[in-house]
Amino acid sequence: MFSLEELQKQNQEIADLYDILSVLIEYPALRNNPFVCALVSQFNDKVWMHLVFEDNTLYSELLRHHDAQAREIASRFRDSATELRKRFVHYVKRWCKAASDEADEEGFVNESREIFAMIIERVRYENEVMFPLVEEHLQA
C-alpha cells in the first residue's frame, strides 16, 4: 500500500509536468519534438501510475469505511477516473503524430487543454478533498 506522502509526491510531479506541457502544447512546431514526446510519455506514465495507485491504496479503504459520506466521496472520485483514463489513453496515442491539417492541429491543442485541465483539476481535488478525508478517516 502507498502512503499519503507518496501520493502527494506523485501529485506534485504530475503538477510540475503539467506546468511545462501546458506551455509547450501552445507551440504546434514542438508537437513532434522528441524531447517533448518524452515529456508527454513521462506525464502519461506518472498519471497512469497514480490512477492505478489510487485504486489500490487508501481510497479503496475509504470505500469500505463506516462513514457513508466518506464512502460516497471516494466512490465518485474513483468513478471519475474512468472517463479520464479513456480520454487520456486516446490522447497520448495521438501526441507525437503529425497533424494532417491546421484544423486538426487546432483541435488537438484544444483537446490537450481539456485533458490537461481534467488532470490538474483531479490533482487539485485530491489535494484539497481526498487527502484531508484520508487523514480524517484513516490516519486518525
C-alpha positions in Angstrom: 0.0 0.0 0.0 1.2 3.5 -0.8 1.2 6.2 1.9 -0.4 9.6 1.7 3.0 11.2 1.4 3.8 9.1 -1.7 0.5 10.0 -3.3 1.2 13.7 -2.5 4.7 13.4 -4.1 3.2 11.9 -7.2 0.7 14.7 -7.4 3.5 17.2 -7.2 5.4 15.5 -10.0 2.2 15.5 -12.2 1.6 19.1 -11.5 5.2 20.0 -12.4 5.0 18.2 -15.7 1.6 19.8 -16.3 3.2 23.3 -15.8 5.7 22.5 -18.6 3.4 20.7 -21.0 0.6 23.3 -20.8 3.1 25.8 -22.2 4.6 23.5 -24.8 1.2 22.5 -26.3 0.7 26.1 -27.4 3.6 25.6 -29.9 2.5 23.2 -32.7 6.0 23.1 -34.1 7.1 21.2 -30.9 4.4 18.5 -31.1 6.8 16.0 -32.8 9.9 17.1 -31.0 11.4 14.0 -29.4 12.1 15.8 -26.1 8.6 17.0 -25.8 7.3 13.5 -26.8 9.5 12.1 -24.0 7.9 14.5 -21.5 4.4 13.5 -22.7 5.4 9.9 -22.2 6.7 10.6 -18.7 3.5 12.6 -17.9 1.4 9.7 -19.2 3.4 7.2 -17.1 3.0 9.3 -13.9 -0.7 10.0 -14.4 -1.4 6.3 -15.2 0.6 5.0 -12.3 -1.1 7.5 -10.0 -4.5 6.4 -11.1 -3.6 2.7 -10.5 -2.2 3.5 -7.1 -5.3 5.4 -6.2 -7.4 2.3 -6.9 -5.1 0.0 -4.9 -4.4 2.2 -1.9 -6.1 4.4 0.7 -9.1 5.2 -1.4 -10.1 1.5 -1.5 -10.2 1.6 2.3 -12.4 4.7 2.2 -14.9 2.7 0.1 -15.3 0.3 3.0 -15.4 3.0 5.7 -18.3 3.1 8.1 -18.9 6.8 7.2 -21.4 6.9 4.3 -20.3 10.4 3.2 -16.7 9.3 3.0 -17.7 6.2 1.0 -19.7 8.4 -1.4 -16.9 10.9 -2.0 -14.4 8.0 -2.5 -16.8 6.3 -4.9 -17.3 9.5 -7.0 -13.6 10.1 -7.1 -12.9 6.6 -8.2 -15.6 6.7 -10.9 -14.3 9.9 -12.3 -11.0 8.2 -13.1 -12.7 6.0 -15.7 -13.5 8.9 -18.1 -10.1 10.4 -17.6 -8.4 7.1 -18.4 -10.4 6.6 -21.6 -9.7 10.1 -22.9 -6.1 10.2 -21.8 -5.2 6.8 -23.4 -6.6 8.0 -26.8 -4.9 11.4 -26.4 -1.4 10.1 -25.7 -1.5 7.8 -28.7 -2.1 10.9 -30.9 0.5 13.2 -29.3 3.6 12.6 -31.5 1.7 12.1 -34.7 1.9 14.7 -37.3 -1.3 16.7 -37.8 -3.0 16.3 -41.2 -4.0 20.0 -41.4 -4.3 23.2 -39.5 -7.8 22.5 -38.3 -6.7 19.1 -36.9 -3.8 20.9 -35.1 -6.1 23.4 -33.5 -8.5 20.6 -32.4 -5.6 18.8 -30.9 -4.4 21.8 -28.9 -8.0 22.3 -27.6 -8.2 18.6 -26.7 -4.8 19.0 -24.9 -6.1 21.9 -22.9 -9.2 20.0 -21.9 -7.4 16.8 -20.9 -4.7 18.7 -19.0 -7.4 20.7 -17.2 -9.1 17.5 -16.2 -5.9 16.1 -14.8 -4.9 19.2 -12.9 -8.4 19.6 -11.5 -8.2 16.0 -10.3 -4.9 16.7 -8.6 -6.3 19.8 -7.0 -9.4 17.9 -5.8 -7.2 15.1 -4.4 -5.0 17.6 -2.6 -7.9 19.7 -1.2 -10.6 17.0 -0.6 -9.3 13.4 -0.7 -6.1 13.8 1.3 -7.8 15.6 4.2 -10.6 12.9 4.0 -8.0 10.2 4.3 -6.2 12.0 7.2 -9.5 12.4 9.0 -10.9 8.9 8.5 -8.0 6.6 8.1 -5.0 8.1 9.8 -6.7 9.4 12.9 
